[in-house]
């Protein structure tokens, strides 16, 4: 199993060379990059194929694999938006993710399908996002890239049964789940989600959460929250998951190196806990 860090684990503005070198030093074997706003560090909507290949070569020079691509741009341009122009911009973001992933040899992109709000009813979020995803999945099939639907705090796809149904209804071999362990802890048990979603899971994010906090500030470093990591590791083993575990955590204020070092040790424990 590959052990990865998301680019968001580093302070904003950290160069990709520092992201890669620090990740390597901390013992990681992969890094998850993000598709960012224009002018930001790393991959953007303006990144050319040549530039993307240069970034891939840089990662490889540090012995790191690039297996997945995330983005926060779909919060800005949700696929479920009432405004058709906003939905179109979101579609362009996903298409760029697919194209970059294909060029760089990544097999999965992370997609947040939308969010339920007072202006976007649950059923509209469901229907619009699926409508937008179906043509994108045709492109994903051509490029051999999974679209991994992530479970996030978006008041949407609130159970593993619904998430499984949502993905199955997309009716594509490239429709998958990007499962986030910490995101379900406030209202469910991640080990149950993993078993129910099963082979639909393309990639997994790990972070921890303290349920007593009950809000966004409850997300904490691995092993310091309420996730039953031994049960999660057993569930991953039970479904045969042996791909990438990617930590998605906020950087420490004091040192950009401290979080990767701590997280690497924590992830070793998680991956080995099923054998204890």
C-alpha positions in Angstrom: 0.0 0.0 0.0 1.3 3.5 -0.9 1.5 6.1 1.8 0.7 9.7 0.5 0.3 13.3 1.6 -2.0 15.8 -0.1 -0.5 19.1 -1.1 -2.8 20.8 1.4 -0.7 19.3 4.2 1.8 22.1 3.5 1.5 25.8 4.1 0.0 27.8 1.3 2.7 28.8 -1.2 5.0 25.9 -0.5 6.9 25.1 -3.7 6.4 21.7 -5.3 10.1 20.9 -4.8 9.7 21.4 -1.1 6.5 19.4 -1.0 8.3 16.5 -2.7 11.6 16.7 -0.8 9.9 16.9 2.6 7.5 14.1 1.7 10.4 11.9 0.7 12.4 12.7 3.8 9.3 11.8 6.0 9.0 8.4 4.3 6.1 8.9 1.9 5.9 7.0 -1.3 3.3 9.2 -3.1 1.9 12.8 -3.1 -1.5 13.9 -4.1 -1.5 17.2 -6.0 -4.4 19.7 -6.3 -5.7 21.6 -9.3 -5.5 25.1 -8.0 -6.6 28.6 -9.0 -4.6 30.3 -11.7 -1.4 31.8 -10.3 -1.2 29.3 -7.4 1.6 26.8 -6.9 1.5 23.7 -9.0 -1.2 22.5 -11.3 -3.8 25.1 -12.5 -6.4 25.4 -15.3 -3.6 26.9 -17.4 -1.0 24.1 -16.9 0.1 22.7 -20.2 0.9 19.0 -20.9 4.6 19.8 -21.0 4.5 21.6 -17.7 2.6 18.7 -16.2 5.2 16.2 -17.4 7.9 18.3 -15.9 6.1 18.2 -12.5 5.8 14.4 -12.9 9.5 14.1 -13.6 10.3 16.2 -10.5 8.2 13.9 -8.3 9.9 10.9 -9.8 13.3 12.4 -9.1 12.3 12.2 -5.4 11.1 8.6 -5.8 7.5 9.6 -5.4 4.4 8.4 -7.4 1.5 10.7 -8.4 -1.7 8.6 -8.3 -4.5 11.0 -7.8 -5.6 14.6 -8.3 -7.8 16.7 -6.0 -9.3 20.2 -6.3 -11.1 22.8 -4.3 -12.4 24.6 -7.4 -15.6 22.6 -7.4 -16.7 24.4 -4.2 -16.4 27.6 -6.3 -18.0 26.1 -9.4 -20.3 23.3 -8.1 -21.8 20.8 -10.6 -25.2 21.2 -8.9 -25.3 25.0 -9.2 -28.6 26.6 -10.3 -26.7 28.8 -12.7 -25.8 26.8 -15.9 -22.7 28.9 -16.5 -21.4 28.0 -13.1 -22.1 24.3 -13.8 -20.3 24.6 -17.1 -17.2 26.1 -15.3 -17.3 23.1 -12.9 -17.5 20.7 -15.8 -14.4 22.4 -17.3 -12.6 21.9 -14.0 -13.3 18.2 -14.0 -12.3 17.9 -17.6 -9.0 19.6 -16.9 -8.5 17.2 -13.9 -9.1 14.2 -16.2 -6.7 15.5 -18.9 -3.9 16.3 -16.4 -4.4 12.9 -14.7 -4.1 11.1 -18.0 -1.0 13.0 -19.0 0.7 12.4 -15.7 -0.2 8.8 -15.3 -2.7 9.3 -12.4 -5.6 6.9 -12.4 -8.1 8.8 -10.2 -9.4 12.3 -9.7 -11.3 13.5 -6.7 -14.7 15.2 -7.4 -17.0 16.8 -4.9 -20.3 16.5 -6.8 -22.1 19.4 -5.1 -23.6 20.7 -1.9 -27.1 21.0 -0.6 -27.9 24.6 0.5 -31.0 26.7 1.0 -30.8 27.6 -2.6 -30.0 24.1 -3.9 -32.5 21.4 -2.7 -31.3 17.9 -2.1 -33.1 16.4 -5.1 -31.8 19.2 -7.4 -28.2 18.6 -6.2 -28.6 14.9 -6.9 -30.1 15.3 -10.4 -28.0 18.1 -11.6 -24.7 16.6 -10.5 -25.4 13.3 -12.1 -26.5 15.0 -15.3 -23.2 16.9 -15.4 -21.1 13.8 -14.5 -22.4 11.5 -17.2 -20.7 13.2 -20.2 -17.6 13.7 -18.1 -17.5 10.0 -17.4 -17.4 9.4 -21.2 -14.2 11.4 -21.3 -12.9 9.6 -18.2 -13.5 6.2 -19.9 -11.5 7.4 -23.0 -8.7 8.6 -20.8 -8.8 5.6 -18.4 -9.2 7.7 -15.3 -11.6 7.1 -12.4 -13.9 9.9 -11.2 -13.9 9.4 -7.4 -16.9 10.9 -5.7 -15.9 12.1 -2.3 -18.0 12.1 0.8 -17.6 15.5 2.4 -19.5 17.8 4.8 -21.9 19.0 2.1 -25.3 17.8 3.4 -25.3 15.3 0.5 -24.9 11.5 0.1 -25.2 11.1 3.8 -25.1 7.3 4.0 -23.0 4.5 2.3 -26.1 3.0 0.8 -27.0 6.3 -0.9 -23.4 6.9 -2.1 -23.3 3.4 -3.5 -26.6 3.9 -5.3 -25.5 7.3 -6.6 -22.3 5.9 -8.1 -24.0 2.8 -9.6 -26.6 5.0 -11.3 -23.9 6.8 -13.1 -23.5 3.5 -15.0 -19.8 3.8 -15.9 -16.8 1.6 -15.2 -15.0 4.8 -14.3 -17.5 6.0 -11.7 -16.0 5.4 -8.3 -15.8 6.6 -4.7 -13.0 8.6 -3.1 -13.7 7.7 0.5 -12.7 10.0 3.3 -12.5 8.2 6.7 -12.7 11.3 8.9 -15.6 12.9 7.1 -18.2 10.3 8.2 -17.3 10.0 11.8 -19.8 12.6 13.0 -22.7 10.6 11.7 -21.4 7.1 10.9 -18.7 4.4 11.3 -16.1 4.5 8.5 -15.4 0.8 8.7 -19.1 0.1 7.9 -18.9 2.5 4.9 -15.8 0.8 3.6 -17.4 -2.6 3.6 -20.6 -1.4 2.0 -18.9 0.6 -0.7 -16.4 -2.2 -1.3 -14.9 -2.3 -4.8 -16.4 1.1 -5.7 -13.6 2.7 -3.6 -10.8 3.9 -5.9 -8.9 5.9 -3.3 -9.0 6.7 0.4 -8.3 9.9 2.4 -7.3 9.7 6.1 -7.8 12.2 8.8 -9.1 12.0 12.3 -12.0 13.7 14.1 -13.1 14.3 17.7 -16.9 13.7 17.8 -17.3 15.7 21.0 -16.3 18.9 19.1 -19.0 18.3 16.5 -17.9 21.0 14.0 -15.1 21.7 11.5 -12.6 22.4 14.3 -13.0 18.8 15.4 -10.6 17.5 12.7 -7.3 16.6 14.3 -4.1 14.7 13.5 -4.2 11.0 13.0 -4.6 8.9 16.2 -5.7 11.9 18.2 -9.4 11.6 17.4 -12.1 9.0 17.7 -11.6 6.9 14.5 -11.2 3.2 15.3 -8.2 2.8 13.1 -7.8 -0.9 13.8 -11.4 -1.5 12.6 -10.8 0.7 9.5 -7.6 -1.2 8.6 -9.4 -4.5 9.0 -12.2 -3.2 6.7 -9.7 -2.2 4.1 -8.1 -5.6 4.3 -11.5 -7.3 4.1 -12.4 -5.5 0.8 -9.0 -6.1 -0.7 -8.0 -2.4 -0.8 -4.3 -2.1 -1.4 -3.8 1.2 -3.3 -3.0 4.6 -1.8 -3.8 6.0 1.7 -3.6 9.8 1.4 -3.4 12.0 4.5 -5.4 15.2 4.1 -4.6 17.4 7.2 -4.0 21.0 8.0 -0.3 22.0 8.3 1.2 22.8 11.7 1.8 26.5 12.4 5.3 26.0 13.6 7.1 23.8 11.1 6.1 22.5 7.6 8.2 19.4 8.3 6.6 18.4 11.6 3.2 17.3 10.3 4.6 15.0 7.5 7.0 13.4 10.0 4.3 12.8 12.6 1.8 11.7 10.0 4.2 9.2 8.4 4.6 7.4 11.8 0.9 7.5 12.4 0.1 6.0 9.0 2.6 3.2 9.6 0.8 2.3 12.7 -2.6 2.4 11.0 -1.4 0.2 8.1 0.2 -2.3 10.5 -2.5 -2.3 13.2 -4.5 -5.1 11.6 -1.7 -7.5 12.2 -1.4 -6.6 15.9 
